[in-house]
Amino acid sequence: MAAVSLRLGDLVWGKLGRYPPWPGKIVNPPKDLKKPRGKKCFFVKFFGTEDHAWIKVEQLKPYHAHKEEMIKVNKGKRFQQAVDAVEEFLKKAKGKDQASSHNSSEEKNRRNSSEERGKQSAGEEKRKAGLSEGKLKKTTGEGKKRASSVSSERGSKSPLKRALDQSPRKRGRPPKDEKDLTIPESSTVKSVMTGTVAGFKWPPGVSEPAVCYQAITKKLKVCEEETGSTSIQAADSTAINGSITPTDKKIGFLGLGLMGSGIVSNLLKMGHTVTVWNRTAEKCDLFIQEGARLGRTPAEVVSTCDITFACVSDPKAAKDLVLGPSGVLQGIRPGKCYVDMSTVDADTVTELAQVIVSRGGRFLEAPVSGNQQLSNDGMLVILAAGDRGLYEDCSSCFQAMGKTSFFLGEVGNAAKMMLIVNMVQGSFMATIAEGLTLAQVTGQSQQTLLDILNQGQLASIFLDQKCQNILQGNFKPDFYLKYIQKDLRLAIALGDSVNHPTPMAAAANEVYKRAKALDQSDNDMSAVYRAYIH
């Protein structure tokens, strides 16, 4: 995009990394958010999303001048919702302008009317004053003396002028109309502090993200002190992501799959210094363009960075990454930090922690709950365990990539919790697919079933999205089917290790295994539906 002349408050199209141009508004950044060094950029709040970011000026275009062009090339549902949000914003802004103009006109009319009444009143006062003077001339000398005394005390002001001097306006209090004009500002600020940051309803003079940051900071403190929860970062990601100060530590990231790609993009967007590596090197190119540095091997990344994150597919990949040739372990030395975000079993993560710590390194496990979309949006849920100090050092990173993070204690606890969460999710998905196929074979409308479920207690974004995938026959991966089956298998093994029955998970696992046999491994988990219709 070509460079343009822009200023605070302008509506724009902003290009952020690999995402298409998106409508946004240039706003004041939070006070605590550092401006990136180098090229000129603006802080943009994007419509229809939870995203704010510093965008280079060459990646911005004026909204109105390029609206038709952008609408032609972008057709997605979320994009259209964003455009609708802009139009709604413009409509409200126009309404406010008209109301302001109308109020100004009414105020002018009131003032003219008041002046006219004032003139009439002044004439009446003069007439009365004249009559009074005539009467005073006929009074006795004592009366003249008394009148003269009163006149000298009050000066030469007429009754009308004295009345004006004592009016509320003269004493410094604003008239009623001026008081009314202050009400929207205070109510807006109040709603900002108590509500969610969305929709661009801020007046031009209100620095909303900074206000919300203060409110969220207070919320974090309350969560920790009052509830005693193991979560010390449970907070709204919108306000946090828009207001964090990135750590000055050098960050490394290994693994740019569905989840890792979104995480790295958000780390870069929030101003972190990131070095990336991926087994398939071509996947790094896009992030290099966004400002990341390239590491040639996992060992090199770890040796040159303070904290290195990794997110790979399964226990074997996690072990190979650490213990293999030019692996993580070769780059570990005292003080180096390693955070494994892969979903693996507790035995695997315990083994990795032991070898990292044996070299003087610090270890944290931090698997994430979510999918590709939540990863892209920076709305993951992070489950962490291990080195508590390292967990706190990762604070700005976790805030950039997720909406909530939990610290669960010793190494292995996060792995267990993550497998239980995914066991529930995988079993639920299989049940959804089973219900939709049963509706079909019994002559019931699958769409009606979805409508009914969406009006009941089971209503959720997950339910609606996965059912829509099935009804549309769209199984583009948001969470690979092969990975949810892997997690079910590991959850069943976890149950076996403590002699706890997991019959529901075992039944779901068999359905996913059948779907894999039907070549659905690399499709979304919702493709388990096909196991029921073949």
Buried (B, 14 or more C-beta within 10 A) or exposed (E): BEEBEBEEEBBBBBBBBEEEBBBBBBBBBBEEBEEBEEEEBBBBBBBBBBBBBBBBBBBBBBBEEBBEEBEEEBEEEEBEEBBEBBEBBBEEBEEEEEEEEEEEEEBEEEEEEEEEEEEEEBEEBEEEEEEEEEEBEEEEEEEEEEBEEEEEEEEEEEBBEEEEEEEEEEEEEEEEEEEEEEEEEEEBBEEBEEEEBEBBBBEEEBBBBBBBBBBBBEBBEEBBEEEEEBBBBBBBBBBBBBBBBBBEBBBBBBBBBBBBBBBBBBBBBBBBBBBBBBBEEEBBEBBEEBBBBBBEBBBBBBBBBBBBBBBBBBBEBBBBBBBBEEBBBBBBEEEBBBBBBBBBBBBBBBBBBEBBBEBEBBBBBBBBBBBBBBBBBBBBBBBBBBBBEBBEBBBBBBBBBBBBBBBBEEBBBBBBBBBBBBBBBBBBBBBBBBBBBEBBEEEBEBEEBBEBBEEEEEEEEBBEBBBEBBBEEEBEBBBBBBBBBBBBBBBBEBBEEEEEEBEBBBBBBBBBEBBBEBEBBEBBBBBBBBBBEE
